[in-house]
């Protein structure tokens, strides 16, 4: 049974609220901070100011733009701790709810252990979360390989980059940035699968036309976890001594994409996804935009090692043990994923061509330096023009991914 508050007051209204406004069946999200004085209500929501009144169980207010023009008019009641009401935006009617940010239970940060037998092959907000966690919490979990095989060689899912998750991060709200720090990405078995040929799009068409197949070639690998190397399971005579140092990474890390969009786990975009960037490994911090409450974080597609671009269409595909911690940067959104490790800031750019991806990556990095290091245009040019590097992260999927990166040793010389 719903209980109506016996008169709204500063104790029930003052502070931060997370809003969901629904128009034409589509939700829109935001935060507002309220302050009451007697029956007067004031507040702020991004660049909008709020003014209104409180009367008994009802709150009525207007949200105004900088010039004082009314953006929307709201009326609501508190029901079991949630503000519920109606709104008007000009002649358009809407409904709205607002809730307090979730409060962490008393006690220390929590270390979660999560293991599942159910995997998903889409990045989607329609998939129910498997676990709710708070900023600062850590999660230890595992992934299956791109074909759905786990650490014990048992097939747990159909192929196509099965994903572990999604994990719901409390207080991650649309317009925020989700921070994921990978503290452990480790091999958990001694085998990996691989393709035997480079994708045709990476070759000159005449070379590709004349390329001869080799019957019976075995492209499976064995992983020596003690020595930290990968070797072909059944090498040819010329490759008998080939031992490649492993560098475990995750090909897929992403949040639920905007709106009602749902993408197969081979896809990548502003939400992250199948980015296949070989620097998403242990010790990296990844920054992702939040499009839905809780962000809904997915991980998967472990690679024992991968060269730039994932030239063969897959890498040394294997299952993985993964540990990460999460945090949230409120009110700060991104257009594209970002990452950093001990050496570099790395801004990703995803586009339909290498040029589009390059432009997106360069823009992403320039915006990062402008915002966090307070550099102007010419100052950004001096830093990036002398010190920037590009990595070709992914060239085999529908969207291409490039990384623009700058050494932290250079940035450490900038005056704050």
Phi, psi and omega in degrees: 000132180284138180245126178273134180298142181276070179089122180282150183212176177302324182297327182268339187251325187296138177118197188268139175231144176258118187261142166234116180250126184247119176234131180053035177080002182250128180278148172228147190237153176190173175240150174220148175246123182255151171216131180250150173216103188065234179264008181265140178238129173231167179177185183215140174219103188054241181265005179266143172257153184239136172215140182185199184224159175239126180223108181062242182264006188241139174242134179229130181205162174244143172256126187240148175281176185301327181275006179090353180292138181288122176275319179197155179241134189232146173218133183202171181226148178273121179235113179049045175085359180242129173282130182228132181191193179240161181215161173229134175241093190067239179265002184265131178269151179210165171245159181209153170225156176216138182229158174286149171302144179298143179257132178297136174300152181301142179123182184284169173304146188256138174257113183264141169247120184228124177226137188230159171250000181246126181236157181237150181242028175221149164266112188202144175281352181279349181274123181297143179294146179270340184199138173260130180226159180254155173309134183096342178286158175242157179228129170254127183208190178216163177233156170268170180280180185298338178266000178093015184261136184268189184296337183261007180082012180264132179283121184250349185202159168297158182285177181105044177061060176301142187247144170267135181122196006275153177258128181268120181261111180302142178071006169276118187234147179310133186099353176268177171243130175270132180250124181237115179255117181271109181266346179204122170224102190229146173297142176232016173205176189250022180218156178213147176257156186203158175271158184262358182221154176282143181299143185298330182293345181271353185252155164301133185300330180287322176296316180298321181299322185267359184291129183264136174283153177244112182292139174078008180291132181258112183260015176282150183238155170246146185247121176263096185291331180291317180274342181074038180224158175242140180223150176298141181293316179228079188287154169286170182302320183285341182252013183298330183261006182285116176229118185255126177300134178282151176214078186304138183210169175246125177284329183241118167216125182195166175251173176296132183288170186299151174060218180266014182293143176224125183241139172302153187290357172273357185266158175221157181186200182299336180280000186094240178094220184278066186284332176051039177266121189287003173264359175275081186224182181305132180097353181269150171247128183248138179243126184231143176291150178255126181248343183223154174308132180084353180068314180065082186268132176241147174223152178173190174061060179288139177237129176293324175196148179210131172285168180302135173089349185050057191303331185267006180088341166211174180245206173281087188286127181205168175279166189210147166266133189227139172223136181213158170243156182236155173209171182226134170257103186288144173067018181230108185257160179237153173270334182214156178297154174226161179211161172209150172229196182294340186253326192225151155269134185230116181253124183270149176226124184241128183203177183281350177215167177298324179294317178297318180295319178298315180297318180294319181293315181297317178298316180301315181290319179299317179296325179298315180291324178296315185284310188272333181250000175056039178270146173271179185304307179297325179294320175300318180297321180295319182289308185286326180295338181254339194228354185282149174233152175245139169246134171272107188275319191207123180232007191252353180257182181299323174255147179254153186230128174234154177239130170257128185224152180226138182293140175293335178296329176286314183294334180293344181274351182282139179282135180277000000 
